[in-house]
């Protein structure tokens, strides 16, 4: 019954919109239709109305205004024939700060009973607002998910700042931090790792040190808390903002200079993807046609592609065992690879036949051929495949390496050291390690968790697969680190080398322990993801399709800008020790883009 009412109401609104446009054309009215992205079913009707416009029969004063969020359902023809206005936050840290202060004046800056404290805290809030918006340009290095923070978030927080500064003798920094990061801005944040980042950033701007004269926000000292003129604070802040660099360096975001390279790569990838989508589908010149090239690619892939695993044989070699959960992991992984191999063998065979004219070229096969020609992994494969950002060539090489890892496991026995990147579902592998330990020592599995021991490389370049087996837990290798690197000499996390975006992580001993105390200092709690996008969706198992686990990496990097947070809780002490790396976006990955 509810659905019927909603449909009826939608039809009423659509009819009303159509009538308004008809009257506007005759009377010369201005018509505004808001939130067109919420009326998807009516968008084809809107397109027909606009295409039927006849200039000779339209009143010269008539105007049709349409508002919409970016939507693939919005008619392309309407966009092409209309004048487009886009409202976006200013680009650049300086532009964001200027946009905030251009709306203020001396009266609004001096309205509390602690005007100087309020002015410095408001400037800190403005910096936070600009930083969280600008971090988006660094892609996943800045935020796992690109959030649309706007001026409303800033205005609400500024009003709360005014209230709390005026109402309390001592400024409640902790309350302001929570309201800003968790409630106002945090209401848009859906990823817990991003929430952690926001908490750390706001703590740099809402604390007692910001009331000090020229308290530095960055290593260079270029960004600092301004000392406002008592009679004309607005001019003081505007003069300071005007002398800031047009393009902010990564240091103000807490990132390494390499982040500029990441930002440039993200922009170029978008540009190249657009150029590629506009390329003609026909090959001009030469004797080899486009179809022949695709057939040759499909043939080369199919020749090297191994056959399906015999699950029954694997089950006999590695039977289900209460004390060896890795047998179950192996069978499950082999089944997942079989799903992918089955789809690949069938689609490659059908594609070659279709391009030769032996069978009908369906829309799915045509799309597959276009993807292969553009060096993309076909969509029908990605549905069954492991997460990957690699183009077709590197992706196929990676697949062969994974299959070789599985084949060696089947033929030569359980490895002594595991290539974690070779798993479809590494979360299941790690759970199996905990199960083995808990069953071996007869402990409840919910009391067991991993400790992490980073290992030295094998002597003389010996293969990590030949490392002697661990008595408990397991050895893993194959992770990559972004935003930092591991120092073999100092055995701690340090800044990356210039122009080195990713560095290999050393092999690691994942050692289960019962009732392990959580370290509160000296470590960085680093997230591990399958691919560089960092974001993922929850699968039916309740696990993220991208996030794997947390690992703890030794990292002794004190915060040189902030001595401590106001409230000394354990969680905040831990944040103080690792916030340098949190702001830098440091994370580990099972696979890179190339």
C-alpha positions in Angstrom: 0.0 0.0 0.0 2.9 2.3 0.8 4.5 1.7 -2.5 1.3 2.6 -4.4 1.0 5.9 -2.5 4.6 6.7 -3.3 4.1 5.9 -7.0 0.9 8.0 -7.0 2.6 10.9 -5.4 5.5 10.7 -7.9 3.0 10.8 -10.8 1.3 13.8 -9.3 4.6 15.7 -9.0 5.6 14.7 -12.5 2.3 16.0 -13.9 2.7 19.2 -11.9 6.2 19.8 -13.3 5.0 19.2 -16.9 2.1 21.6 -16.4 4.4 24.3 -14.9 6.7 24.1 -17.9 3.8 24.3 -20.4 2.5 27.4 -18.6 6.0 28.9 -18.4 6.5 28.6 -22.1 3.3 30.6 -22.8 3.6 33.2 -20.0 7.3 33.7 -19.9 7.7 32.4 -16.3 10.9 31.1 -14.7 10.5 27.5 -13.6 12.9 25.7 -11.2 12.8 21.9 -10.8 14.9 20.9 -7.8 16.7 17.6 -7.1 16.1 16.1 -10.5 18.3 13.1 -9.5 15.5 12.0 -7.1 13.0 11.7 -10.0 14.8 9.1 -12.2 11.6 7.7 -13.7 10.6 11.2 -15.0 14.0 12.1 -16.6 13.1 10.6 -20.0 9.9 12.7 -20.0 12.0 15.8 -19.2 14.3 14.9 -22.1 11.4 14.7 -24.5 10.0 18.0 -23.3 13.3 19.8 -23.8 13.8 18.2 -27.3 10.4 19.4 -28.3 11.2 23.1 -27.5 10.5 25.3 -30.6 12.2 28.7 -30.2 9.5 30.5 -32.3 6.7 29.3 -30.0 8.5 30.0 -26.6 8.1 33.3 -24.8 11.4 35.1 -24.8 11.4 35.6 -21.0 10.9 31.8 -20.3 13.7 30.1 -18.4 13.9 26.5 -17.1 16.3 26.0 -14.1 17.2 22.4 -13.1 19.2 21.4 -10.0 20.7 17.9 -9.5 23.5 16.0 -7.9 25.8 14.3 -10.3 23.8 11.4 -11.7 24.2 9.0 -14.6 20.4 9.1 -15.1 20.3 12.8 -15.9 19.6 13.2 -19.6 22.8 13.9 -21.6 20.9 15.9 -24.3 19.6 18.3 -21.6 23.1 18.8 -20.3 24.6 19.4 -23.8 21.9 22.0 -24.7 21.9 23.9 -21.4 24.1 26.3 -19.6 25.8 24.5 -16.7 26.7 26.0 -13.3 28.6 23.9 -10.8 28.9 24.7 -7.1 32.1 23.2 -5.7 34.4 24.2 -2.8 37.3 26.4 -3.8 40.3 24.5 -4.9 43.4 24.9 -2.8 44.0 25.5 0.9 44.4 29.2 0.5 41.3 29.6 -1.5 39.3 27.6 1.1 40.6 29.8 4.0 39.8 32.9 2.0 36.3 31.7 1.2 35.7 31.3 4.9 37.0 34.7 6.0 35.5 36.7 3.2 32.1 36.0 4.8 33.3 37.3 8.2 34.0 40.8 9.6 35.5 42.3 12.7 32.1 42.3 14.5 31.6 38.5 14.0 35.2 37.9 15.2 34.7 39.9 18.4 31.3 38.8 19.6 32.4 36.5 22.5 33.6 37.3 26.0 37.0 35.8 25.0 37.5 37.4 21.6 41.2 36.5 21.2 40.7 32.9 22.2 37.7 32.6 19.9 39.6 34.2 17.0 42.5 31.7 17.2 40.2 28.7 17.7 38.0 29.8 14.7 41.2 30.1 12.6 42.1 26.6 13.7 38.6 25.4 12.7 39.0 27.1 9.3 42.3 25.3 8.8 40.7 22.0 9.8 37.9 22.6 7.3 40.3 23.4 4.5 42.5 20.4 5.3 39.7 17.8 5.3 38.4 19.2 2.0 41.8 19.3 0.3 42.9 15.9 1.4 40.4 14.5 -1.2 42.8 15.4 -4.0 45.3 12.8 -2.8 42.8 10.0 -3.5 42.8 7.1 -1.0 46.0 8.4 0.6 43.9 11.3 1.9 40.5 9.6 2.5 39.5 6.1 1.9 36.2 7.5 0.7 35.9 10.9 -0.9 33.5 12.9 1.3 31.6 16.0 0.3 32.3 18.3 3.3 30.7 21.7 2.8 30.2 25.2 4.4 27.2 24.0 6.4 29.6 21.7 8.5 31.8 24.7 9.1 29.0 27.1 10.0 27.4 24.7 12.5 30.8 24.0 14.2 31.6 27.8 14.3 28.3 28.4 16.1 29.0 25.7 18.6 32.5 27.1 19.1 31.0 30.5 19.9 28.6 29.0 22.4 31.2 26.9 24.3 33.9 29.6 24.4 31.4 32.1 25.8 29.7 29.7 28.3 32.7 28.1 30.0 35.5 29.7 32.0 37.9 27.1 30.7 37.5 26.1 27.1 36.3 22.4 26.8 38.7 21.3 24.1 37.7 17.6 24.4 34.0 18.4 23.9 34.8 20.6 20.9 36.9 17.9 19.3 34.1 15.3 19.7 31.4 17.6 18.4 33.5 18.6 15.4 35.1 15.3 14.4 32.5 12.8 15.5 29.2 14.7 15.2 29.4 17.5 12.6 32.0 16.3 10.1 31.9 12.7 11.3 28.2 12.4 10.3 29.5 12.2 6.7 32.3 9.8 7.5 31.4 6.1 7.0 34.9 4.4 7.2 36.4 3.8 10.7 39.9 4.4 9.4 38.8 7.8 8.1 37.2 8.5 11.4 40.5 7.9 13.1 42.2 10.3 10.7 39.6 13.0 11.4 40.1 12.6 15.1 43.8 13.1 14.8 43.5 16.2 12.5 41.1 18.1 14.7 43.3 17.4 17.7 46.0 19.5 16.0 43.7 22.6 15.9 41.4 22.3 18.9 43.8 22.3 21.9 45.4 24.8 24.3 48.6 25.2 22.3 46.8 27.0 19.5 46.4 29.9 21.9 50.1 30.4 21.9 51.6 33.0 19.6 52.5 31.7 16.2 51.9 28.0 17.1 53.1 26.0 14.1 50.7 23.8 12.2 53.5 22.3 10.0 57.2 21.3 10.0 58.3 24.3 7.9 56.6 26.8 10.2 54.9 28.4 7.2 51.4 27.6 8.6 50.8 28.9 12.1 48.3 30.4 14.5 48.1 34.1 13.7 48.3 36.8 16.4 45.3 39.0 15.5 45.2 42.8 15.8 42.8 43.7 18.6 41.2 46.4 16.7 41.2 44.9 13.2 41.6 41.1 13.5 39.8 40.4 10.1 42.5 42.3 8.2 45.3 40.5 10.1 43.9 37.1 9.0 43.2 38.2 5.4 46.7 39.5 5.0 48.2 36.3 6.3 46.0 34.2 4.1 46.9 36.2 1.0 50.6 35.5 1.5 50.2 31.7 1.7 51.3 29.7 -1.3 48.7 29.1 -4.0 49.3 25.4 -4.0 49.8 23.9 -0.5 52.6 21.4 0.0 51.8 18.0 1.5 53.4 18.9 4.8 50.4 20.8 6.0 48.3 17.6 5.5 50.9 15.6 7.5 52.1 13.8 4.3 55.4 13.2 2.7 56.4 15.2 -0.4 55.7 12.0 -2.5 52.0 12.7 -2.0 52.3 15.3 -4.8 53.3 12.5 -7.2 50.3 10.4 -6.1 48.0 13.4 -6.7 49.4 14.0 -10.2 49.0 10.3 -11.0 45.4 10.3 -10.0 44.7 13.3 -12.2 46.5 11.8 -15.2 44.7 8.4 -14.8 41.3 10.2 -15.0 42.5 12.2 -18.1 43.8 9.1 -19.9 40.6 7.1 -19.1 38.6 9.9 -20.7 40.9 9.9 -23.8 40.7 6.2 -24.1 36.9 6.2 -24.0 36.9 8.6 -27.0 39.2 6.5 -29.2 37.8 5.1 -32.4 36.9 1.4 -32.4 38.4 0.8 -35.9 42.0 0.2 -36.7 43.2 2.3 -39.6 46.0 1.3 -41.8 48.0 -2.0 -41.7 46.9 -5.5 -42.6 45.8 -6.6 -39.1 42.2 -5.9 -38.2 41.0 -5.1 -34.7 39.1 -8.4 -34.6 42.3 -10.3 -35.5 44.2 -8.6 -32.7 41.5 -9.5 -30.1 41.5 -13.1 -31.4 45.3 -13.4 -31.1 45.1 -12.0 -27.5 42.4 -14.4 -26.6 44.3 -17.3 -28.1 47.5 -16.4 -26.2 45.7 -16.2 -22.9 43.8 -19.4 -23.4 47.0 -21.4 -24.3 48.8 -20.5 -21.1 45.7 -20.8 -18.9 45.8 -23.9 -16.7 42.9 -26.2 -16.4 40.5 -26.5 -13.4 41.6 -28.0 -10.1 40.3 -31.4 -9.2 38.6 -30.6 -5.9 37.9 -34.2 -5.1 41.6 -35.1 -5.4 42.6 -32.1 -3.3 40.1 -33.2 -0.7 41.7 -36.7 -0.5 45.2 -35.2 -0.2 44.2 -32.6 2.3 41.1 -34.1 4.2 39.1 -32.0 6.7 41.1 -32.1 10.0 40.1 -30.5 13.3 43.7 -29.7 14.0 44.6 -28.4 10.6 42.3 -25.7 9.3 44.6 -24.9 6.5 43.3 -27.9 4.6 39.9 -26.3 4.5 41.4 -23.0 3.4 43.2 -24.7 0.5 40.0 -26.4 -0.8 38.0 -23.2 -0.5 40.7 -21.2 -2.4 40.9 -23.9 -5.1 37.1 -23.7 -5.5 37.2 -19.9 -5.9 39.9 -20.1 -8.6 37.9 -22.8 -10.4 35.0 -20.4 -10.7 37.2 -17.9 -12.3 39.0 -20.4 -14.6 35.7 -21.8 -15.7 34.4 -18.4 -16.8 37.7 -17.5 -18.5 37.9 -20.8 -20.5 34.3 -20.6 -21.7 34.3 -16.8 -22.6 37.6 -17.0 -24.4 36.4 -19.9 -26.5 33.1 -18.2 -27.3 34.8 -14.9 -28.1 37.1 -16.4 -30.7 34.1 -18.2 -32.3 32.0 -15.0 -32.4 34.7 -12.9 -34.0 35.2 -15.6 -36.6 31.5 -15.5 -37.4 30.8 -19.1 -36.1 28.4 -18.0 -33.4 26.3 -14.8 -32.7 28.3 -12.0 -31.2 26.3 -11.1 -28.1 26.5 -7.8 -26.3 28.4 -9.4 -23.4 31.0 -10.8 -25.8 31.3 -7.5 -27.7 32.0 -5.7 -24.4 34.6 -8.4 -23.5 36.4 -7.8 -26.8 36.3 -4.0 -26.3 37.8 -4.5 -22.8 40.6 -6.7 -24.0 41.4 -4.3 -26.8 41.6 -1.5 -24.3 43.8 -3.7 -22.0 41.0 -3.9 -19.3 40.1 -7.0 -17.4 36.7 -8.1 -18.9 33.7 -7.4 -16.6 32.6 -11.1 -16.7 36.0 -12.0 -15.2 36.1 -9.4 -12.5 32.8 -10.7 -11.1 34.5 -14.0 -10.2 38.0 -12.7 -9.8 40.1 -11.4 -6.9 40.1 -7.6 -6.4 42.7 -6.0 -8.6 43.4 -2.6 -10.2 45.9 -3.9 -12.8 45.4 -3.7 -16.5 44.9 -7.0 -18.4 48.5 -7.9 -19.1 49.8 -7.5 -15.5 46.6 -8.9 -14.1 47.0 -12.1 -16.2 50.6 -12.5 -15.0 49.5 -12.0 -11.4 46.8 -14.7 -12.0 49.4 -17.2 -13.2 51.6 -16.5 -10.2 48.7 -17.1 -7.9 47.8 -20.3 -9.6 51.4 -21.4 -9.4 51.4 -20.7 -5.6 48.3 -22.9 -5.3 49.6 -25.7 -7.5 52.9 -25.8 -5.4 50.8 -26.0 -2.2 48.8 -28.9 -3.6 51.8 -30.9 -5.1 54.5 -30.1 -2.5 52.6 -29.8 0.8 51.6 -26.9 3.0 54.1 -24.0 2.6 56.3 -23.0 5.5 55.9 -19.4 4.5 52.7 -18.0 2.8 52.5 -15.4 0.0 49.5 -13.6 1.5 48.8 -11.8 -1.9 48.0 -15.2 -3.5 44.8 -15.7 -1.5 41.3 -14.9 -2.8 40.2 -14.5 0.9 43.2 -13.8 3.1 40.9 -13.1 6.1 39.9 -16.7 6.1 43.5 -17.8 6.0 44.3 -15.6 9.1 41.3 -17.0 10.9 42.5 -20.5 10.2 45.9 -19.7 11.8 44.1 -18.6 14.9 41.9 -21.7 14.9 45.0 -24.0 14.7 46.7 -22.3 17.6 43.5 -22.2 19.8 42.8 -25.9 19.1 46.4 -27.0 19.6 46.6 -25.2 23.0 43.0 -25.8 23.9 42.1 -22.1 24.3 38.9 -20.2 23.4 39.5 -18.6 20.0 38.0 -15.3 21.1 40.8 -14.9 23.6 43.5 -15.4 21.0 44.9 -12.6 18.8 48.0 -11.9 16.7 51.3 -10.4 17.8 53.6 -9.3 15.0 57.3 -9.9 14.6 59.0 -8.4 11.6 61.8 -10.6 10.3 65.2 -10.0 8.7 65.6 -11.0 5.0 66.7 -14.6 4.3 70.5 -14.8 3.9 72.1 -14.7 0.4 68.8 -13.9 -1.2 67.2 -17.3 -0.4 63.5 -17.5 -1.4 61.1 -16.7 1.4 59.2 -19.9 0.6 62.2 -21.8 1.9 62.1 -20.2 5.4 61.8 -22.9 8.1 58.2 -23.4 9.4 57.2 -21.6 12.6 56.3 -23.7 15.7 53.2 -21.5 16.2 51.4 -19.1 13.9 52.8 -18.6 10.4 55.2 -16.5 8.3 53.8 -14.3 5.6 55.3 -12.1 2.9 54.3 -10.1 -0.1 52.9 -6.9 1.4 53.7 -3.4 0.2 53.8 -0.2 2.2 52.6 3.2 1.1 53.4 6.5 2.8 56.4 5.1 4.8 59.1 2.4 4.6 60.6 -0.1 6.9 64.2 0.6 8.1 66.1 -2.7 8.3 68.9 -1.1 10.3 66.7 0.7 12.9 63.8 -1.8 12.8 61.2 1.0 12.8 58.9 2.8 10.4 60.6 5.8 8.8 59.7 8.3 6.0 59.9 7.0 2.4 62.6 7.8 0.0 62.0 10.6 -2.4 59.9 9.5 -5.5 59.5 6.0 -3.9 55.7 5.7 -3.6 55.7 2.0 -2.4 58.2 -0.1 -0.6 58.2 -3.8 0.2 57.4 -4.9 3.7 59.6 -7.5 5.3 58.4 -11.0 6.0 56.3 -11.2 9.2 55.7 -13.8 11.9 52.0 -13.7 12.7 52.2 -15.2 16.2 49.0 -15.9 18.1 48.9 -15.1 21.8 46.2 -15.5 24.4 44.9 -12.4 26.2 47.6 -10.2 24.6 47.8 -6.7 26.0 47.3 -4.0 23.4 50.5 -1.8 23.1 49.9 1.9 23.9 53.1 3.3 22.5 55.9 2.6 20.2 53.8 1.1 17.4 51.7 2.1 14.4 48.4 0.2 14.0 48.5 -0.2 10.3 45.5 -1.3 8.1 46.1 -3.9 5.5 44.1 -3.8 2.2 43.9 -6.0 -0.8 44.2 -3.2 -3.4 45.1 0.5 -3.4 41.5 1.9 -3.4 41.3 1.0 0.3 37.5 1.2 0.4 35.3 -1.9 0.0 31.9 -3.3 0.6 30.7 -5.8 3.2 30.3 -9.3 1.8 27.8 -11.9 3.0 30.4 -13.1 5.5 30.4 -9.7 7.2 34.0 -9.1 6.0 35.0 -6.1 3.8 35.8 -7.0 0.2 39.1 -5.0 0.6 40.1 -4.6 4.2 42.1 -7.6 5.5 43.4 -6.9 9.0 45.3 -4.6 11.3 49.0 -5.1 11.9 51.3 -3.4 14.4 54.5 -2.0 13.1 57.3 -0.6 15.4 57.2 3.2 15.0 58.9 5.5 17.4 58.0 8.9 15.9 56.9 11.5 18.6 54.6 14.3 17.5 56.8 17.4 17.1 53.8 19.8 16.8 51.7 18.8 19.8 52.9 17.6 23.2 49.8 15.8 24.2 46.0 15.9 24.1 44.1 17.4 26.9 42.6 14.2 28.4 45.3 11.5 29.0 43.3 8.3 28.2 45.0 5.2 26.8 43.4 5.6 23.4 44.7 9.2 23.2 48.2 8.3 24.3 48.3 5.7 21.6 47.1 8.3 19.0 49.8 10.7 20.1 52.5 8.0 19.3 51.1 7.1 15.9 49.3 10.2 14.7 52.2 11.2 12.4 51.7 8.0 10.4 47.9 8.3 10.5 47.9 11.7 8.9 50.4 10.5 6.3 47.9 7.8 5.3 50.3 4.9 5.8 48.8 1.5 4.9 49.9 -1.9 3.6 48.6 -3.6 0.5 48.6 -7.1 -1.0 48.8 -5.9 -4.6 49.7 -2.7 -6.4 48.3 -1.1 -9.6 51.1 -2.3 -11.9 
